[in-house]
Amino acid sequence: MSQGSKDEVKGKFHEVKGDVKEKLGRATNDPNLEADGQDEKVAGKVQKKVGQVEKVFGK
């Protein structure tokens, strides 16, 4: 598996994990957990994009 593909998979994993944390934070009325989830979700989207760019440039 290429590095770009690995970054895409890891990014998607963090995106989903962040979404779960965000929803759990809302459900439990925990603003810190909700914020952590939002941060992780954004970081996952960035990592996923990096993987897509790496695949385009063949790295």
KEKE-3310 file (N, C-alpha, C; in steps of 0.2 Angstrom, whole numbers, plus 5000, padded with zeros to 4 digits):
npx = (5004:5003:5011:5002:4989:4989:4989:4977:4968:4971:4967:4953:4949:4952:4944:4931:4932:4933:4921:4912:4917:4913:4899:4896:4901:4891:4880:4882:4884:4897:4907:4921:4925:4917:4923:4936:4933:4929:4941:4949:4942:4943:4957:4958:4952:4961:4973:4968:4966:4980:4985:4978:4983:4997:4995:4992:5004:5012:5019)
npy = (4994:5011:5026:5037:5031:5025:5036:5042:5032:5032:5045:5045:5036:5044:5054:5048:5044:5056:5061:5053:5055:5069:5068:5061:5069:5079:5072:5069:5081:5087:5098:5099:5086:5086:5097:5091:5081:5088:5094:5082:5077:5087:5086:5074:5075:5083:5075:5065:5072:5075:5063:5060:5070:5066:5054:5058:5065:5054:5049)
npz = (5000:4996:5002:5001:5001:5013:5021:5018:5022:5036:5039:5036:5046:5058:5055:5057:5070:5076:5073:5081:5094:5095:5094:5105:5115:5113:5117:5130:5136:5136:5134:5131:5126:5115:5108:5106:5098:5086:5083:5080:5070:5060:5058:5053:5041:5035:5034:5026:5014:5012:5009:4997:4989:4989:4982:4969:4965:4965:4976)
capx = (5000:5007:5010:4996:4984:4989:4987:4969:4964:4972:4963:4946:4949:4952:4938:4925:4933:4932:4913:4910:4918:4909:4892:4896:4901:4885:4875:4884:4885:4904:4910:4928:4925:4914:4929:4941:4930:4929:4948:4951:4938:4947:4964:4957:4951:4968:4977:4965:4968:4987:4985:4975:4988:5002:4994:4992:5011:5015:5024)
capy = (5000:5017:5031:5041:5027:5024:5043:5042:5027:5035:5051:5043:5033:5050:5058:5045:5044:5063:5062:5049:5059:5075:5066:5058:5075:5083:5068:5069:5088:5088:5103:5097:5080:5088:5101:5086:5077:5092:5094:5076:5076:5091:5084:5068:5078:5086:5069:5062:5076:5075:5056:5061:5074:5061:5049:5062:5066:5048:5048)
capz = (5000:4995:5008:5000:5002:5020:5024:5016:5027:5043:5039:5037:5053:5063:5054:5060:5077:5079:5073:5086:5100:5094:5095:5112:5119:5113:5121:5137:5138:5138:5128:5130:5122:5108:5105:5104:5092:5081:5081:5077:5063:5055:5057:5049:5034:5032:5033:5020:5008:5010:5006:4990:4985:4988:4976:4963:4963:4965:4982)
cpx = (5005:5006:5004:4990:4983:4987:4979:4965:4965:4967:4956:4945:4948:4946:4932:4926:4931:4924:4910:4911:4914:4902:4891:4897:4895:4880:4876:4885:4892:4907:4917:4929:4922:4920:4934:4939:4930:4936:4950:4948:4942:4954:4963:4956:4957:4972:4974:4967:4975:4988:4983:4980:4995:5001:4994:4999:5015:5020:5022)
cpy = (5006:5022:5035:5037:5026:5031:5044:5038:5030:5041:5050:5040:5039:5054:5055:5045:5051:5064:5059:5053:5066:5074:5064:5064:5079:5079:5069:5076:5090:5092:5101:5091:5082:5092:5096:5083:5081:5093:5088:5075:5081:5089:5078:5070:5080:5080:5066:5066:5076:5068:5057:5065:5069:5056:5052:5063:5060:5046:5042)
cpz = (5000:5001:5007:5002:5010:5024:5023:5021:5034:5044:5040:5044:5058:5062:5057:5067:5080:5079:5079:5093:5100:5096:5102:5117:5119:5118:5128:5140:5140:5133:5127:5125:5115:5105:5102:5098:5086:5078:5077:5070:5058:5053:5052:5042:5031:5030:5027:5014:5006:5007:4998:4986:4984:4982:4970:4960:4964:4971:4986)
residu = (MET:SER:GLN:GLY:SER:LYS:ASP:GLU:VAL:LYS:GLY:LYS:PHE:HIS:GLU:VAL:LYS:GLY:ASP:VAL:LYS:GLU:LYS:LEU:GLY:ARG:ALA:THR:ASN:ASP:PRO:ASN:LEU:GLU:ALA:ASP:GLY:GLN:ASP:GLU:LYS:VAL:ALA:GLY:LYS:VAL:GLN:LYS:LYS:VAL:GLY:GLN:VAL:GLU:LYS:VAL:PHE:GLY:LYS)
# end
